[in-house]
Amino acid sequence: MDIKKRDFLLAGAAIGAGMAATSAMAQQKPVNSGKQPSSVDRNYKPRRLNKCIELWEDGQPAYYTSAGVGPGVDPYEQGKRMCKTWADVIAYDMEHGSFDMKELREFMRGLKDGGGTASGHRFPTVFVTPPVIGLDEPYARANTWVLEQILCTGVMGLNLCHARDPRAVETYAHMGCRYPFMDTPGVTAKLRMQGLRGNSASFAADIWGVAGGTYQHIADLWPMNPRGELIFGVKIEDTYANKNVNMTLAIPGVAFAEWGPGDNNLWLNGYNSVADGGLSGHPVVRDAQGNVVEDVTALPNMKAVRQQVLDACKKNNVKFLNAAETQPGHNNVIQQIKDGTMLVATGPQGEAVAIMGREYTKRRMPV
């Protein structure tokens, strides 16, 4: 197995798109080959703003890639370019990338000015991995402002890293992401926490192309609010989060979850040695005979965690996120879809994974 494939498997769904390329490389890749599934509806008309939610409502997986923003990349021009991407969803990394609101705003402004997608949506769905984590409730209460700042750029989703404490997740989702409406039509969940988002989000409303009042009523968490256009995800990626996964995914407003094999490998298997003399910098695992285990996702303890998160997703109607590839095996995109994956990290293979998956599910929405 070559180094690229090993890197891909180690990264898994932890960020997926973050392993795809450097920003400069992302600029050089074709944005969209234009290849459509044979089942495409050329007369398709979108029903809502969030392309990812619309696909999920149709029982279709969504495929994501990275934003490609970084040193030497003009975020506005990259946003315009990425509006035409083959991907349905764009992951914008602030967990390891820069927490730069101006850069994110410029990227979103570029997306808005990019001319729309082939499916008729204003732009692909964007979710951000914020730099704050789901440590505990006091930490979350002190950091809801981070989510407010991110949402005010016009993104349509968040993916919370290290979602350890259900009360922290609830705090971020209900206080950090919502307006203070407790009597929203269609929201039947009994909520303990009232939203903290303030009255003015004019920049985000402009990005979405709606009036400010309209934005306030639809900038809510789906599927808790059927009219909501925001998706809130969690990363179940360490032993603390694993222990609480059933309670976490039962929280109203959690839309998707991943099992983070990259981080779970560190927590479960440790840093035993470094392959190729340390050139790759990636931790590897050795079996009882001392042989290097290339695909850590196939280890029994890793498979158990993945299954635990997948089962909790199915129980709570939460969409499962996992990486996929085109090669045969348990990471193959068709096998992942059969397992229940509904948000696909495409990794280095990018569009090829999405092409294979869309053909298998007979997707109608244009790319």
DOSEMAR-612788 format. One record per residue: residue in three letters; x, y, z of N, C-alpha, C, O in turn. Coordinates in steps of 0.1 Angstrom, whole numbers, plus 2048, in hexadecimal, padded with zeros to 3 digits. Layout:
N
ALAXYZXYZXYZXYZ
...
***
This chain:
367
MET8087F480080080080080980C80081280D808
ASP8068167F780F8227F680B82C80180182A808
ILE81383680381283F80E80584780D7FF84A817
LYS80184A8017F48527FF7E884A8047E085080B
LYS7E883E8017DC8368067DD8348157D283581B
ARG7E983281A7E98318297E583E8307DE83D83A
ASP7E984982B7E58568307D68578307D085C839
PHE7D08538257C28548237BA84C82D7B1850833
LEU7BF83F82F7B88378397BA83B8477B183A84F
LEU7C684184A7C88468587BF85285A7BA854865
ALA7BE85A8507B58668527A78628537A086885B
GLY7A285984B79585484B78B86084B78C869842
ALA78185F85377786A85377A87585D77287E85F
ALA78687586378987F86D78888D86778389686E
ILE78D88F85B78A89B85478989884578289F83E
GLY78E88D84078C88883379289382979D890823
ALA78B89D82778F8A781D79C8AE8217A48B2818
GLY7A08AE82E7AC8B58327B88AD82D7C38B382C
MET7B78A082A7C28988267C38988167CC893811
ALA7BA89F8107B989E8017C58A57FA7CB89F7F1
ALA7C98B17FF7D48B87F87D88C48007D18C8808
THR7E38CA7FC7E78D78017DE8E17FA7D88DE7F0
SER7DE8ED7FF7D58F77F87DA8FA7EA7D28FB7E1
ALA7E78FA7E87EC8FD7DA7E88F27D17E48F47C6
MET7E98E57D67E58DA7CD7D68DA7CA7D28D77BF
ALA7CE8DE7D47BF8DF7D27BC8E97C77B38E77C0
GLN7C48F47C67C18FE7BC7C38F87AE7BD8FC7A5
GLN7CC8EE7AD7D08E87A07C68DD79B7C68DA78F
LYS7BE8D87A47B68CD7A17AA8D17997A58DC79C
PRO7A58C97907988CD78978D8CE79378B8C579B
VAL7858D879277A8DA79B76F8D17997688CC7A2
ASN76C8CE78C7618C57897628C077B7648C8771
SER7628B37797638AD76C7578AF7647578AD757
GLY74B8B176B73F8B37647378A576272D8A575D
LYS73E89A76773788D76572B88C76E72C88E77A
GLN72088876871388676F710878770714870767
PRO70987477B70486677B6FA8647706F386D76C
SER6F985776C6F08547606E18577646D985875B
SER6DE8587716D085A7756CD8697786C286C77D
VAL6D68727746D48807776C78867716C3882766
ASP6C188F7786B58967736BA8A476E6BD8AC776
ARG6BA8A67616C08B275C6B78BE75F6BB8CA75E
ASN6AA8BC7636A18C676669F8C87756958CE77A
TYR6A98C377D6A88C478B6A68D27906AD8DB78C
LYS69D8D479A69C8E17A169E8DF7B06978D77B6
PRO6A78E77B66A98E57C469D8EA7CD6968F27C9
ARG69C8E37D86918E67E16958EF7ED68D8F67F3
ARG6A28EF7F06A78F67FC6B58FC7FA6BB8F97EF
LEU6BA9038036C790A8026D29008046DC9007FD
ASN6D18F780E6DC8EE8126DB8E18096D28D980A
LYS6E58E18006E58D57F66E78C87FD6E18BE7F9
CYS6EF8C88086F18BB80F6E48B68166E18AA814
ILE6DD8BF81C6D08BA8226C78B58186C08AB81A
GLU6C68BC80C6BD8B88016C18AA7FD6B88A17FA
LEU6CE8A77FB6D28997F76CD88F8026C88857FE
TRP6D089280F6CC8898196BD8878196B887B81C
GLU6B58918176A688F8176A288680B69888080C
ASP6AA8858016A887D7F56AE86F7F76AE8667EE
GLY6B486C8036BB8608056C885E7FE6CD8537FD
GLN6CE8697FA6DB8697F36E686D7FC6E5876804
PRO6F28667FB6FE86B8027038787FC70087B7F0
ALA70A88080471188C7FF720889800724882809
TYR7278907F773688E7F673D89B7F87398A57F3
TYR74889A80074E8A780375D8A780076489C800
THR7628B37FF7718B57FC7758C180476D8C780B
SER7828C58047878D080C7858DD8047838DD7F8
ALA7868E880C7848F58067908F97FE78F9017F4
GLY79C8F48017A88F87FA7AD9067FD7B490C7F5
VAL7A990B8097AE91880D7BA9178167BA90E81F
GLY7C491F8147D091F81C7DA9298177D693280F
PRO7E692881C7F09328187F29338097F3929802
GLY7F293F8047F49417F67E89407ED7E89417E1
VAL7DC93D7F47CF93B7EC7C69477F07C494A7FB
ASP7C194E7E57B79587E77AA9527EB7A494B7E2
PRO7A59547F779994D7FB78C9517F37849487F0
TYR78B95D7EE7809617E678095A7D97769557D4
GLU78B95A7D278C9547C578B9457C678593E7BE
GLN79093F7D178E9317D477F92D7D677A9237D1
GLY7789367DD76A9347DF7629347D275A92C7CF
LYS76593E7C975F93E7BC7619327B475892C7AE
ARG76E92D7B57719217AE76A9157B476590C7AC
MET76A9147C17649087C77559087C674F8FD7CA
CYS74E9127C37409127C073C9087B67319027B6
LYS7459057AD7438FC7A27488EE7A47498E579B
THR74C8EB7B17528DE7B47498D27B173D8D47B1
TRP74F8C67AF7488BA7AD7428B67BB7388AE7BB
ALA7478BB7C67438B77D37358BE7D77338C97D2
ASP72E8B77DF7218BD7E47248C57F071C8CF7F3
VAL72E8C27F77318C98047408CC8047498C57FF
ILE7438D780B7518DC80C7548DC81B74D8E2823
ALA75F8D681F7648D682D76E8E182E7788E1827
TYR76C8EA8387758F583A77B8F38487748F3852
ASP7888F084878F8EC8547948F885C79D900858
MET78F8F98687949038727998FC87F79D902888
GLU7988EE87E79E8E78897AD8E88897B38EA893
HIS7B38E587D7C18E687C7C58F28737D08F7873
GLY7BC8F786B7BE9038637BC91086B7B990F877
SER7BE91B8647BE92886B7AF92C86F7A692A867
PHE7AE93187B7A193687F7A094587B7A394E882
ASP79D94686E79E95486779095786278C952857
MET78895F86977B96286577A96A85777196884F
LYS78497385678497B84978697183D780973833
GLU78F96883F79295E834786956831782953825
LEU77F95183B77394983976895183376194D82A
ARG76695E83775C96683175F96982275696881A
GLU76B96B81F76F96D81176C9608097689617FD
PHE76F95480F76C94880875D9478057599437FA
MET75594A80F74794980D7429538037389507FC
ARG74795F8037449697FA7479657EB73F9677E2
GLY75295E7EA7569587DD74C94E7D874894D7CD
LEU7489457E273E93B7DF7319417DA72C93D7D0
LYS72D94B7E17219527DD7229587CF7189587C7
ASP72D95D7CB72F9637BE73395A7B473695D7A8
GLY73494D7B77399437AE72F93E7A373393779A
GLY7239437A371994079871093479B709930792
GLY71192E7A67089237A970D9167A571691579C
THR70690B7AA70A8FE7A67028F879B6F78FE797
ALA7068ED7956FE8E778A6F18E278F6E88E0787
SER6F08DF79C6E38DB7A16D98E67A46CD8E47A7
GLY6DD8F27A26D58FE7A46D69047B26CF90E7B5
HIS6DF8FE7BA6E19047C86EA9107C76F29117BE
ARG6E99197D06F19257D17009227D27089297CB
PHE7039187DA7119137DB7119067E27069027E8
PRO71C8FF7E271C8F27EA71B8F57F971E9007FD
THR7168EB8007168EC80F7248ED81472D8E6810
VAL7268F681E7338F78247328F48337298FA83A
PHE73A8EB83873A8E98477488EC84C7528E9845
VAL7498F18587568F585E7598EC86A7508EA872
THR7658E886B76A8E18777708EC88077B8F187C
PRO76A8F088B76E8FC89277A8F889B77D8EC89D
PRO7829028A078D8FF8A978A8FB8B77938F78BE
VAL77D8FD8BB7798F98C87748EA8C876F8E68BE
ILE7748E48D37708D58D47658D38DE7618DC8E6
GLY75F8C78DE7548C48E77598BF8F57568B48F9
LEU7628C68FB7688C290875E8C091375D8B5919
ASP7578CB91774D8CA9227458D69217478DF919
GLU73A8D79297308E29287368EF92B7348F9924
PRO73E8F19367448FE93874C90392D74C90F929
TYR7558FA92875D8FE91C75490291075790C90A
ALA74A8FB90E7418FE90273A90B9047399138FB
ARG73590E91172E91A91373792691173393190D
ALA74492491474E92F91275293190475893B900
ASN74E9288FB7539288ED7479288E374A9268D7
THR73B92A8E773092B8DD7329378D372E9368C8
TRP7399418D773C94C8CF7449488C274294E8B7
VAL74C93E8C37549398B774A9348AD74C9378A1
LEU74092C8B17369278A772E9338A172B932895
GLU72A93C8AA7239488A572B94F89A72595388F
GLN73895189C74095889274195088574095687A
ILE74294388674393B87A73693B87273693D866
LEU72B93A87971E93987271B94786C714947862
CYS71F95287171D95F86C72496185E72296B858
THR72D95885A73395984D72A95384272D955836
GLY71F94C84671794683C718938839712932830
VAL72193184172392283F71691C84470E92184B
MET71490F84070790884370A8FC84C7018F484E
GLY7168FB8527188EF85A7248F186372D8F9860
LEU7248E986D7308E88777328D987A7298D187A
ASN73E8D587C7428C888074B8C888C7578CC88B
LEU7458C689874C8C88A57568BC8A77528B18A7
CYS7638C08AA76D8B68AC76D8B28BB7688B98C4
HIS7718A58BD77289F8CB7658A28D27658A98DD
ALA75A89D8CD74D89F8D474B8968DF74488C8DF
ARG7528998EA7538908F67478908FF742886903
ASP74289C90273889E90C72B8A290672A8AC8FF
PRO72089A90871389D90270E8AB9067088B28FE
ARG7118B091270D8BD9167148C890F70F8D290C
ALA7218C590C7288CF9037228D08F57218DA8F0
VAL71F8C48F07198C48E270C8CB8E27098D38D9
GLU7048C88EC6F78CF8ED6F88DE8EE6F18E68E8
THR7028E28F67058F18F87098F78EA7039028E7
TYR7128F18E37168F68D670B8F78CC7089018C5
ALA7038EC8CC6F88EA8C26ED8F48C56E98FB8BC
HIS6E88F48D16DC8FB8D46DE90A8D86D69138D5
MET6EA90D8DF6ED91A8E26F59218D86F392D8D4
GLY6FF91A8D37089218C97039228BB70892B8B4
CYS6FA9198B76F69198A96E891E8A76E492189B
ARG6E09208B16D29238AF6CE9328B46D59378BC
TYR6C49378AE6BD9438B36B59408BF6B29348C1
PRO6B094A8C76AA9478D369B9428D26959408DD
PHE69793F8C668993A8C568792C8CB68E9238C7
MET67F92B8D567C91E8DB66F9188D666C90C8D9
ASP66791F8CE65A91B8CA65A91A8BA65091C8B4
THR6659168B56679158A665D90A8A165D8FF8A5
PRO65590E89764B9048916538F888C65D8F9885
GLY64E8EC88F6548E088A65F8DA8936638CF891
VAL6638E289D66D8DD8A66668D78B36618DF8BB
THR6658CA8B465E8C48BE6678C08CA6618BD8D5
ALA6748C18C967D8BD8D467B8C78DF67A8D38DD
LYS67C8C28EB67C8CA8F768A8CE8FA6938C68FE
LEU68E8DB8F869B8E08F969E8E69076958EE90C
ARG6A98E490C6AD8EA9196B48F79176B3900920
MET6BA8F990C6C390590A6BD90E8FF6B89098F5
GLN6BE91B9016B99248F86C492A8F06CF92C8F5
GLY6C292C8E36CC9318DA6D293E8DD6CB9478E3
LEU6DE9418DA6E594D8DD6E89568D16EE9618D2
ARG6E59518C56E89598B96E19668B96D59678BD
GLY6E79718B66E297E8B66DA9828AA6DA97B8A0
ASN6D498E8AA6CB9928A06D09948926CA991888
SER6DD9998916E299D8846EC99387F6F6991885
ALA6E898D8736F198486C6F098885D6EE97F855
SER6F299585A6EF99A84D6F99948436F5991837
PHE70699284770F98C83D70B97E83970B97A82D
ALA7079768437039688406F69688386F596082E
ALA6ED97183B6E09718336E39758256DD96F81C
ASP6EC97E8226F09828156F797680D6F4974802
ILE6FF96F81470596380E6FB95980A6FB9537FF
TRP6F19578126E694E80F6DC9538056D594C7FF
GLY6DC9608036D39677FA6C59687FF6BB9677F7
VAL6C396A80C6B696C8126B697881B6C097D81F
ALA6AA97C81F6A99878286AD9838366AD97783A
GLY6B198D83E6B698A84C6AC9828546B097985B
GLY69F98685469597F85C69397085769296785F
THR69496F84A69396184469F95984969D94D84D
TYR6AB95F8496B795784D6B595385B6B894785E
GLN6B095B8646AF9588726A594C8746A794487E
HIS69B94A86B69293F86D69693286669192886A
ILE69F93385D6A49278576B292385A6B7918857
ALA6B992C8616C79298666C59218736C992687E
ASP6C09158726BD90D87D6C28FE87A6C58FB86F
LEU6C28F68856C78E98836BE8DF87D6B38DC883
TRP6C28D98726BB8CE86C6C18C18716CD8C0874
PRO6B98B68746AB8B58716A28B887C6958B787B
MET6A78BD88769E8C28936948CB88E6888CA891
ASN6988D588668F8DE87F68E8DB8706988DD86A
PRO6838D586B6838D185D6868DC85368A8DA848
ARG6838E98576868F484F6958F9850699901848
GLY69C8F385A6AA8F885C6B38F58516B28EB84A
GLU6BD8FE84F6C78FC8446D58FA84A6DF8FA842
LEU6D68F88576E38F685D6E58E78616DC8E1866
ILE6F18E285F6F48D48636FF8D586D7098DB86C
PHE6FD8CE8787068CD88470B8BF8857048B6887
GLY7198BD88471F8B08857288AF89172C8B9896
VAL72B8A38947348A08A073E89589C73B88C894
LYS74A8978A175588D89F7568858AC75A88A8B6
ILE7538788AB75486F8B67628688B476385D8AF
GLU76C86F8B977A86C8B578486A8C179086A8BE
ASP77F8678CD7888638D778085A8E17748598E0
THR7878558EB78184B8F47768518FC76C84A900
TYR77785E90076C8659077608668FF754864903
ALA76186B8F375686C8E975085F8E674385E8E5
ASN7588548E57538478E27498428ED73F83C8EA
LYS74D8458F974584190573784790572E841909
ASN73685390072A85B90172285C8F47198648F3
VAL7268548EA7218568DC7128558DC70B85D8D5
ASN70C84C8E36FD84A8E26F68568E76EC85A8E2
MET6FA85C8F26F48688F86F68748EF6EE87C8ED
THR7038758E97068808E06FD8808D46F888B8D0
LEU6FC8758CD6F48758C16E58758C36DE8778B9
ALA6E18748CF6D28768D26CE8848D46C38878D6
ILE6D888D8D46D589C8D66CE8A18CA6D38A08BF
PRO6C28A78CB6BB8AD8C06C48B78B96CA8C08BF
GLY6C48B78AC6CC8C08A46D98BB89F6E08C1896
VAL6DE8AF8A46EA8A989E6E68A28916DE89A891
ALA6EC8A78866E98A28796F28978746ED88E86D
PHE6FF89787770888D87271388B87C715893885
ALA71A87F87B72487C88472F87387D72B86C873
GLU73B87488174686C87C74D86588874D86A893
TRP75585B88575C85488F76B857890772851898
GLY77086088777E86588878885A88A78F85A895
PRO78B8528807958478827A384C8847AB84688B
GLY7A685887E7B485D8817B686088F7C085C895
ASP7AD8678967AF86A8A47AC85E8AD7B385C8B7
ASN7A28568A979F84A8B17AB8408B17AD83A8BB
ASN7B28408A67BE8378A67C883C8B07CF8338B6
LEU7CA8498B17D484E8BB7CF84A8C97D88478D2
TRP7C284C8CC7BD8498DA7BD83A8DD7C08368E8
LEU7BA8328D37B88248D57C581C8D47C78128DB
ASN7CD8208CB7D98178C77E681E8CA7F18178C9
GLY7E782B8CD7F38318D17FD8338C57FA8308BA
TYR8088398C881283C8BF81E8328C18278358C9
ASN81D8278B982781D8BC83481F8B483F81C8BA
SER8338248A88408268A083C82F894830832892
VAL84683388D84383B88184983387585482F875
ALA84183286B84582B85F84F83385785183F859
ASP85682C84E86083284586983C84B86C847846
GLY86E83885787884085E87384E86287B857865
GLY86685086386185C86885E86685D85A872860
LEU85F86285085D86C84584F87084484C87B841
SER84686784783786A845832871851829879850
GLY83886F85D83387586982686F86E820875878
HIS82186486981585F86D81785387782084B874
PRO80F85288281084788B80B83A88480283B87C
VAL81182F88780D82288280B81988D81081B899
VAL80480E88B8018048958087F68908087F3885
ARG80D7EF89A8127E289780A7D789E8057D98A9
ASP8087CC8978007C189D8097B98A68147BC8A9
ALA8037AD8AB80B7A58B58187A08B082179D8B8
GLN81979E8A382579989D82F7A489A83A7A2895
GLY82B7B189C8347BC8998337C188B83A7CA888
ASN8297BC8848277C187681F7CE8768167D087E
VAL8237D786D81C7E486C80E7E286780D7DB85D
VAL8047E786D7F67E78697F47F38607F37FE865
GLU7F27F18537F17FC84A7E380284B7E180E84C
ASP7D87FA84B7CA7FF84C7C57FE85A7C07F485E
VAL7C78098627C38088707B48078727AF80487C
THR7AC80B86779E80B8687997FC86978D7FA86D
ALA7A17F386579E7E48667A17DE87379D7D2875
LEU7A77E587C7AA7DF88A79D7DD8917947E5890
PRO79D7D28997907CF8A078B7DB8A977F7DD8A9
ASN7947E28B078F7EC8B978A7F88B17817FF8B5
MET7907FB8A578B80589C77E80289677580A895
LYS77D7F68917707F188B7657F289575A7F5892
ALA7687EF8A275E7F08AC7597FE8AF74D8008B0
VAL7628088AF75E8168B075681A8A574B8218A6
ARG75A81789875281B88D74481588D73B81D88B
GLN74380989173680389272D80989C72180B89B
GLN73380C8A772C8138B27268208AE71B8238B1
VAL72E8288A772A8358A271F83389771583A897
LEU72182A88E71882788370A823889700828885
ASP70A81A8936FE8158996F78218A06EA82289F
ALA6FE82A8A76F88358AE6F283F8A46E88458A6
CYS6F98408986F384988E6E68438896DC84B887
LYS6E58368866D98308816CE83188B6C2834888
LYS6D182F8986C78308A36C183E8A46B583F8A7
ASN6C98488A26C58568A46C285E8976C086A898
ASN6C285788C6BF85E87F6CA86987C6C6874878
VAL6D68668806E186F87D6E98698716EB85D870
LYS6ED8728686F586D85C70386A86070A871867
PHE70885F85B71585A85E71F85F85371D85E847
LEU72B86485873586885074185E85074585A85A
ASN74685B84475285284375985583675385982C
ALA76685283676E85382A76B84882176783D826
ALA76E84981476C83F80B7768407FF77C84A7FD
GLU7778357F87808347EC77A82C7E176F8267E3
THR78182B7D677B8237CB7808157CB77980C7C4
GLN78B8127D27908047D27867FA7D977F7FF7E2
PRO7867EE7D577E7E47DC7827E37EB78E7E57EE
GLY7797DE7F377C7DD8017727E480A7697EA805
HIS7757E481776B7EA82076B7F981F761800824
ASN77580081A77580E81876F81280A76E81E807
ASN76B80980276580C7F57588147F7750811800
VAL75681E7EF74B8277F173D8207F07348247F8
ILE73C8167E772F80F7E772D8077F47228067F9
GLN7378017F97367FA80573380381172B80081A
GLN73980F81173681981B72881D81A72181F825
ILE72281F80F71482380D70B81881270181B819
LYS70F80C80F7078008137078008236FD7FC829
ASP71280382971380383770A80E83E70680D849
GLY70881983670082483C70783283B70183B841
THR71283383571984083471184982B70D846820
MET70E85583070685F82970E86D82670987581F
LEU71A86E82D72287982A73087382773686E831
VAL73587581B74186D81774D87781574D88080D
ALA75787481D76487B81B76C87481076E868811
THR76F87B8067748757F97838737F978886C7F1
GLY78A87A8027988798037A087C7F679A8847ED
PRO7AC8767F47B487A7E87AD8767DB7B087C7D1
GLN7A486C7DA79E8687CE7938727C978F8717BE
GLY78E87A7D27858857CF7798817C77718787CB
GLU7788877BB76C8857B37698777AF75D8737AD
ALA77486F7AD7728617A97698597B27618517AE
VAL76B85C7BF7628557CA7548597C874B8517C8
ALA7518667C674486B7C573D8667B87318637B8
ILE7458657AD73F8607A173A8527A372F84E79E
MET7428497A973E83B7AB73283A7B47298337B2
GLY7328427BF7278427C971A8477C370F8417C5
ARG71A8527BB70E8587B570884E7AB6FC84D7AA
GLU7108487A470B83E79A7048327A16FA82E79D
TYR70A82E7AC7048237B36F68267B96ED81E7B9
THR6F58337BE6E88377C56DE83D7BB6D48417BF
LYS6E283D7AE6D98437A46D48517A86C88547A8
ARG6DE8597AA6DB8677AE6D586F7A36D886E797
ARG6CB8777A66C488079D6CA88E79D6CA894792
MET6CE8937A86D38A17A96E08A27A06E989B7A2
PRO6E08AD7986EC8AF78F6F88B37986F78B77A3
VAL7048B17927118B37997168C07937218C5797
***
